[in-house]
Amino acid sequence: MLLVGGFSRPAAAVDLTWKGHTWQVTSGSMAGVCKGDPNNVSVDSSGYLHFKIVNTGGTWTASEMFTTDNLGFGTYQWQVDGPVDSYDKNIVLGLFPYGPAANIGADGTNEIDIEYSRWGQANGPNADWTDYPNSGTTVGELSFNFTLSSTLSTSRFVWTAASIQSFLIDGLQPVDSTTGLIKSWTYAPPNASTNIPQSPMPLGMNLWCFNAPPSNGQPIEIVIRDFQFVPAGAGGAGGTTGTGGVGGRAGSGGVGGTAGAGGVGGRAASGGTGGVGGRTGAGGVGGATGVGGATGMGGATGAGGATGVGGATGAGGVGGTIGAASGGSSGAGGVTSATGSAGAAGHASGAASAGGCSCRVVGDAGPGGGASALLLLLALAFRRRRSTE
């Protein structure tokens, strides 16, 4: 059992802003045998985070930083560019919420680790997932070997009050995808309130030397292209919302979920609130657009879809194109009249990235949303409902 963060957050640190958070970059003592140096941490013009281990004048230094805010239940994901499957045996990459850094519990508690290292053993397992308890001594741990097809990988865990589900994925994937899954593990111990951390914690990331500098004498650099945190309650992974009532608005989909259909005179839910990779729901009769097409961050919007009676098509997703209008002119709110005069300006916008995602996520194209007098009569019979995860 190895602790990544068996120390308090250093007092002497440099602040860095990245992915919507302020981070304190360690200067001085940290995990392992090499001190942290802020010069080893940088963000390039593409918004990618760089961590280094370097030798300057015979002295090896490493990299580390912690958020100044505490993050709680939700989905955590990193898109990593680096040979984490074949690092020197003394190198460790750690991705971990760590409560003791903010005096949340004692060392050996309140920590959720993703670590890639061989821990000084040339042929040892190169990955560890370790979940420390809220209190007590029960620790969940899984060690394993893996191989990447390139230097690109996605690491993720979903933290709830009752479980921690971890993922390692080959290549770069959005938070709602497990394409290229290498390994997954769900830790759901009994007495979860004792054995699963329950409090929001600072998030740490570090690249460090376990018990000696690199055995091959070579410097190390890793690039973290993206970090995303999707808080619990933002829809949940794969959630599907209910149908809006008469004149209502469809609810928001979860991460990768599908928004429900709008009610009569309603408008389609925003894919942005629907989460990364989510797609918008269909507009109601006489309302705004039909399905605006699946949109992700920067993704291309699908067809605007057939509008309701006299409705107008909505705008495409972030960075996408606007769907073609059909059945009357676009309005700016309100309900479309039966004669096709300016009606509700439906909007079905694409997902904004949670935590400032710099990745490209493209959803599926959605169907059109045709409307007729018959649909109007049928829609009047809809009852308002909402489904949640």
C-alpha positions as CSV (number, residue, x, y, z in Angstrom):
1,M,0.0,0.0,0.0
2,L,1.6,3.2,-1.2
3,L,0.5,6.7,-0.5
4,V,0.8,9.3,-3.2
5,G,0.1,12.3,-1.1
6,G,1.4,11.4,2.4
7,F,2.2,15.1,3.2
8,S,0.5,18.4,3.6
9,R,0.1,20.9,0.8
10,P,3.3,23.0,0.7
11,A,3.0,26.6,2.0
12,A,5.3,27.9,-0.7
13,A,3.6,27.4,-4.0
14,V,2.9,29.1,-7.3
15,D,-0.7,29.6,-8.6
16,L,-1.7,28.4,-12.1
17,T,-5.1,28.6,-13.7
18,W,-6.1,25.7,-15.9
19,K,-9.4,24.1,-16.8
20,G,-11.5,26.4,-14.7
21,H,-9.6,25.8,-11.5
22,T,-6.8,27.6,-9.7
23,W,-3.9,25.2,-8.9
24,Q,-1.1,25.6,-6.4
25,V,2.1,24.3,-8.0
26,T,4.4,22.6,-5.5
27,S,7.8,24.2,-4.7
28,G,9.8,22.0,-2.4
29,S,8.9,18.8,-0.6
30,M,6.5,16.4,-2.2
31,A,6.0,12.7,-2.7
32,G,9.1,10.7,-3.5
33,V,12.8,11.6,-3.5
34,C,12.8,14.6,-5.7
35,K,11.5,18.1,-4.8
36,G,8.8,19.9,-6.8
37,D,9.9,22.8,-9.0
38,P,7.3,25.1,-10.5
39,N,9.5,25.5,-13.6
40,N,8.6,21.9,-14.4
41,V,4.9,22.7,-14.8
42,S,3.6,24.8,-17.7
43,V,0.6,25.2,-20.1
44,D,1.2,25.6,-23.8
45,S,-0.6,27.6,-26.4
46,S,-3.0,24.7,-27.1
47,G,-4.0,24.6,-23.4
48,Y,-2.2,21.4,-22.7
49,L,-0.6,20.9,-19.3
50,H,3.1,19.7,-19.2
51,F,4.7,18.0,-16.3
52,K,8.5,17.3,-16.2
53,I,11.1,15.5,-14.2
54,V,14.5,17.0,-15.1
55,N,18.1,17.0,-14.0
56,T,19.6,20.5,-13.5
57,G,23.2,20.6,-12.4
58,G,23.0,17.1,-10.9
59,T,19.8,17.8,-9.0
60,W,16.6,16.0,-10.1
61,T,13.3,17.8,-9.6
62,A,9.7,16.7,-10.2
63,S,6.2,18.2,-10.8
64,E,3.0,18.5,-8.7
65,M,-0.1,20.7,-8.2
66,F,-3.3,20.8,-6.2
67,T,-6.6,22.7,-6.8
68,T,-7.4,25.4,-4.3
69,D,-11.0,24.4,-4.3
70,N,-12.5,21.1,-3.2
71,L,-14.2,18.8,-5.7
72,G,-16.8,16.2,-4.6
73,F,-18.9,13.5,-6.1
74,G,-18.9,13.3,-9.8
75,T,-17.0,12.2,-12.9
76,Y,-13.3,12.9,-13.2
77,Q,-11.5,12.4,-16.5
78,W,-8.0,13.0,-17.9
79,Q,-6.8,12.8,-21.5
80,V,-3.1,11.9,-21.3
81,D,-0.4,12.0,-23.9
82,G,2.6,10.0,-22.6
83,P,4.0,6.5,-22.5
84,V,2.4,5.7,-19.1
85,D,2.6,2.0,-19.9
86,S,6.4,2.0,-20.4
87,Y,7.8,4.6,-18.0
88,D,11.1,4.0,-16.3
89,K,10.5,1.8,-13.2
90,N,11.1,4.7,-10.8
91,I,8.6,7.1,-12.3
92,V,5.0,7.7,-11.0
93,L,2.1,9.6,-12.5
94,G,-0.5,10.3,-9.9
95,L,-4.1,11.6,-10.5
96,F,-5.9,11.8,-7.1
97,P,-8.2,13.8,-4.8
98,Y,-6.4,14.0,-1.5
99,G,-8.3,15.2,1.6
100,P,-5.4,15.5,4.1
101,A,-3.9,18.2,1.9
102,A,-6.8,20.4,3.3
103,N,-7.0,18.7,6.7
104,I,-9.8,16.5,5.6
105,G,-9.0,13.3,7.6
106,A,-5.7,11.8,8.5
107,D,-3.1,10.4,6.0
108,G,-4.3,7.0,4.8
109,T,-7.9,8.2,4.5
110,N,-9.8,10.3,2.1
111,E,-7.8,9.6,-1.0
112,I,-8.8,8.2,-4.5
113,D,-5.7,7.3,-6.6
114,I,-5.1,6.6,-10.2
115,E,-1.3,5.8,-10.4
116,Y,0.8,4.6,-13.3
117,S,4.2,3.2,-12.0
118,R,6.2,0.0,-11.6
119,W,7.2,1.1,-8.1
120,G,10.9,0.4,-8.7
121,Q,10.3,-3.1,-10.1
122,A,11.3,-3.5,-13.7
123,N,8.6,-6.2,-14.4
124,G,6.0,-5.1,-11.8
125,P,2.4,-4.2,-12.6
126,N,2.3,-0.7,-14.2
127,A,-1.1,0.5,-12.9
128,D,-2.8,0.9,-9.5
129,W,-6.2,2.1,-8.5
130,T,-6.3,2.6,-4.7
131,D,-9.4,3.9,-2.8
132,Y,-8.8,4.9,0.8
133,P,-11.6,5.1,3.3
134,N,-13.4,8.1,4.8
135,S,-12.2,6.7,8.2
136,G,-11.0,3.3,9.4
137,T,-8.5,1.0,7.7
138,T,-10.3,-0.7,4.9
139,V,-8.5,0.0,1.6
140,G,-9.7,-1.0,-1.9
141,E,-6.8,-1.6,-4.4
142,L,-6.4,-3.1,-7.8
143,S,-3.0,-3.5,-9.6
144,F,-2.7,-4.6,-13.2
145,N,-0.6,-4.6,-16.3
146,F,-1.7,-2.8,-19.5
147,T,-0.3,-1.9,-23.0
148,L,-1.3,1.2,-25.0
149,S,-1.6,1.3,-28.8
150,S,0.0,4.7,-28.8
151,T,1.0,7.4,-26.2
152,L,-2.7,8.5,-25.9
153,S,-4.9,7.3,-23.1
154,T,-8.0,8.3,-21.1
155,S,-8.2,7.8,-17.3
156,R,-11.5,8.3,-15.5
157,F,-13.3,7.5,-12.2
158,V,-16.9,8.1,-11.1
159,W,-17.1,8.9,-7.4
160,T,-20.4,8.5,-5.5
161,A,-21.4,8.2,-1.9
162,A,-21.6,4.4,-2.3
163,S,-18.9,3.5,-4.9
164,I,-15.9,4.4,-7.0
165,Q,-15.9,3.2,-10.6
166,S,-12.5,3.5,-12.4
167,F,-11.7,3.2,-16.1
168,L,-8.6,3.1,-18.3
169,I,-9.2,3.6,-22.0
170,D,-6.9,3.4,-25.0
171,G,-6.9,6.7,-27.0
172,L,-8.7,9.9,-26.2
173,Q,-12.4,9.6,-25.5
174,P,-15.2,11.9,-24.2
175,V,-16.6,11.4,-20.8
176,D,-19.6,9.4,-22.0
177,S,-17.6,6.8,-24.0
178,T,-15.8,3.6,-23.2
179,T,-14.6,2.9,-26.7
180,G,-11.2,1.3,-26.4
181,L,-11.7,0.2,-22.8
182,I,-8.7,-1.5,-21.4
183,K,-9.8,-2.0,-17.8
184,S,-12.6,-1.0,-15.5
185,W,-13.3,-1.7,-11.8
186,T,-16.1,-0.8,-9.4
187,Y,-15.2,-0.5,-5.7
188,A,-18.5,-0.7,-3.7
189,P,-17.6,-1.8,-0.2
190,P,-20.0,-2.5,2.7
191,N,-20.5,0.4,5.1
192,A,-19.9,2.9,2.3
193,S,-20.2,6.0,4.5
194,T,-17.1,4.7,6.4
195,N,-15.2,3.0,3.5
196,I,-15.8,5.6,0.7
197,P,-14.6,9.2,1.1
198,Q,-17.7,11.4,1.6
199,S,-16.3,15.0,1.6
200,P,-15.2,17.2,-1.2
201,M,-11.4,17.3,-1.5
202,P,-8.6,19.1,-3.3
203,L,-7.5,17.4,-6.5
204,G,-3.8,16.6,-7.0
205,M,-1.8,15.6,-10.0
206,N,1.9,14.8,-9.9
207,L,4.8,13.3,-11.8
208,W,7.5,12.1,-9.4
209,C,10.3,9.7,-8.5
210,F,9.5,6.8,-6.2
211,N,12.6,5.7,-4.5
212,A,15.3,7.0,-6.9
213,P,15.6,9.3,-9.9
214,P,15.0,7.7,-13.3
215,S,17.2,4.6,-13.6
216,N,18.0,5.3,-17.2
217,G,19.2,8.8,-16.4
218,Q,16.7,10.4,-18.8
219,P,14.3,13.3,-18.2
220,I,10.6,12.7,-18.4
221,E,7.8,14.8,-19.8
222,I,4.1,14.0,-19.9
223,V,1.3,16.1,-21.5
224,I,-2.2,16.2,-20.0
225,R,-4.3,17.4,-22.9
226,D,-7.5,17.8,-20.9
227,F,-9.1,17.4,-17.5
228,Q,-12.9,17.4,-16.9
229,F,-14.9,17.3,-13.8
230,V,-18.6,16.7,-14.1
231,P,-20.3,17.2,-10.7
232,A,-22.9,14.6,-9.6
233,G,-26.4,16.0,-10.2
234,A,-25.4,17.5,-13.5
235,G,-27.4,14.7,-15.2
236,G,-25.3,11.7,-14.5
237,A,-23.8,9.5,-17.1
238,G,-26.2,8.3,-19.8
239,G,-29.2,9.8,-18.1
240,T,-32.4,10.4,-20.1
241,T,-34.9,13.1,-19.1
242,G,-38.6,13.0,-19.2
243,T,-41.1,14.6,-21.6
244,G,-42.1,18.3,-21.1
245,G,-45.8,19.1,-20.4
246,V,-48.1,21.4,-22.3
247,G,-46.2,24.6,-22.9
248,G,-43.3,23.2,-20.9
249,R,-39.7,22.6,-21.7
250,A,-38.0,19.2,-21.9
251,G,-35.5,18.5,-19.1
252,S,-31.8,18.3,-19.6
253,G,-30.0,15.1,-20.5
254,G,-27.2,13.7,-18.5
255,V,-23.6,13.2,-19.7
256,G,-24.0,11.6,-23.0
257,G,-27.8,11.4,-22.4
258,T,-30.7,12.4,-24.5
259,A,-33.0,15.2,-23.6
260,G,-36.7,14.5,-23.6
261,A,-39.2,15.8,-26.1
262,G,-40.7,19.3,-25.6
263,G,-44.4,19.6,-24.8
264,V,-47.0,21.5,-26.8
265,G,-45.7,25.0,-27.4
266,G,-42.5,24.1,-25.6
267,R,-39.0,24.1,-26.7
268,A,-36.3,21.5,-27.0
269,A,-33.9,21.1,-24.1
270,S,-30.5,22.5,-24.4
271,G,-27.9,19.9,-25.3
272,G,-25.4,22.0,-23.4
273,T,-27.0,21.3,-20.1
274,G,-27.4,17.8,-21.4
275,G,-23.7,17.3,-20.9
276,V,-20.8,16.5,-23.1
277,G,-21.8,14.6,-26.2
278,G,-25.5,14.8,-25.3
279,R,-28.1,15.5,-28.0
280,T,-31.1,17.8,-27.8
281,G,-34.6,16.7,-27.5
282,A,-37.4,17.1,-30.1
283,G,-39.4,20.3,-30.1
284,G,-43.1,20.2,-29.2
285,V,-45.9,20.9,-31.6
286,G,-46.0,24.5,-32.5
287,G,-42.8,25.0,-30.6
288,A,-39.3,25.4,-31.4
289,T,-37.1,23.2,-33.5
290,G,-37.2,19.5,-33.9
291,V,-34.1,17.7,-33.1
292,G,-31.2,20.0,-33.8
293,G,-28.8,17.2,-34.5
294,A,-26.4,15.7,-32.0
295,T,-23.9,18.3,-30.9
296,G,-20.8,18.0,-28.8
297,M,-18.3,20.6,-28.0
298,G,-17.1,22.0,-31.3
299,G,-18.9,19.2,-33.0
300,A,-20.8,19.7,-36.3
301,T,-24.5,20.0,-35.9
302,G,-26.8,17.6,-37.6
303,A,-29.8,18.7,-39.6
304,G,-32.1,21.2,-38.0
305,G,-35.0,18.8,-38.4
306,A,-38.5,19.6,-39.5
307,T,-40.0,22.3,-37.3
308,G,-43.4,22.3,-35.6
309,V,-46.3,24.1,-37.2
310,G,-44.9,27.4,-38.3
311,G,-41.9,26.9,-36.1
312,A,-38.3,27.7,-36.8
313,T,-35.2,25.7,-36.7
314,G,-32.8,26.2,-33.8
315,A,-29.2,27.1,-33.8
316,G,-26.6,24.4,-34.1
317,G,-24.1,23.4,-31.3
318,V,-21.0,25.2,-30.3
319,G,-18.8,25.5,-33.3
320,G,-21.5,23.9,-35.4
321,T,-23.7,25.1,-38.3
322,I,-27.2,26.3,-38.1
323,G,-29.9,23.9,-39.4
324,A,-32.1,24.9,-42.3
325,A,-35.3,26.5,-41.5
326,S,-38.6,25.0,-42.5
327,G,-42.3,25.9,-42.1
328,G,-42.3,29.6,-41.4
329,S,-39.9,32.3,-40.2
330,S,-37.8,32.3,-37.0
331,G,-39.0,34.2,-34.0
332,A,-37.4,35.0,-30.7
333,G,-39.6,33.4,-28.1
334,G,-43.3,32.9,-27.8
335,V,-45.4,30.2,-29.5
336,T,-45.8,29.7,-33.2
337,S,-49.1,30.6,-34.7
338,A,-51.1,28.2,-36.8
339,T,-50.7,30.5,-39.8
340,G,-46.9,30.3,-39.8
341,S,-46.1,33.8,-38.6
342,A,-43.0,34.4,-36.5
343,G,-43.0,31.7,-33.8
344,A,-40.9,30.4,-31.0
345,A,-37.3,30.6,-31.8
346,G,-36.3,27.2,-30.8
347,H,-32.7,26.7,-29.7
348,A,-31.0,23.4,-29.4
349,S,-27.5,24.2,-28.5
350,G,-24.6,21.8,-28.3
351,A,-22.7,20.9,-25.2
352,A,-20.3,23.2,-23.6
353,S,-17.4,21.3,-22.0
354,A,-17.6,20.6,-18.3
355,G,-14.4,22.0,-16.8
356,G,-13.3,23.6,-20.0
357,C,-12.7,20.5,-22.2
358,S,-10.3,21.1,-25.0
359,C,-11.3,17.9,-26.8
360,R,-13.6,17.5,-29.8
361,V,-16.8,15.6,-29.1
362,V,-19.2,14.8,-31.8
363,G,-22.7,13.4,-31.2
364,D,-25.1,11.5,-33.4
365,A,-27.3,13.3,-35.9
366,G,-30.8,13.6,-34.7
367,P,-34.1,13.0,-36.5
368,G,-36.3,15.7,-37.8
369,G,-39.2,16.9,-35.8
370,G,-42.2,17.1,-38.1
371,A,-45.5,18.4,-36.8
372,S,-49.1,18.3,-37.8
373,A,-52.6,19.0,-36.5
374,L,-52.8,15.4,-35.4
375,L,-49.6,15.7,-33.4
376,L,-51.0,18.8,-31.8
377,L,-54.0,16.8,-30.6
378,L,-51.9,14.0,-29.4
379,A,-49.4,16.3,-27.6
380,L,-52.3,17.9,-25.7
381,A,-52.8,14.5,-24.0
382,F,-49.2,14.4,-22.8
383,R,-48.7,14.5,-19.0
384,R,-45.7,16.2,-17.6
385,R,-43.1,13.8,-16.3
386,R,-39.5,13.8,-15.5
387,S,-37.2,10.8,-15.2
388,T,-33.9,10.9,-13.5
389,E,-31.1,8.5,-12.9
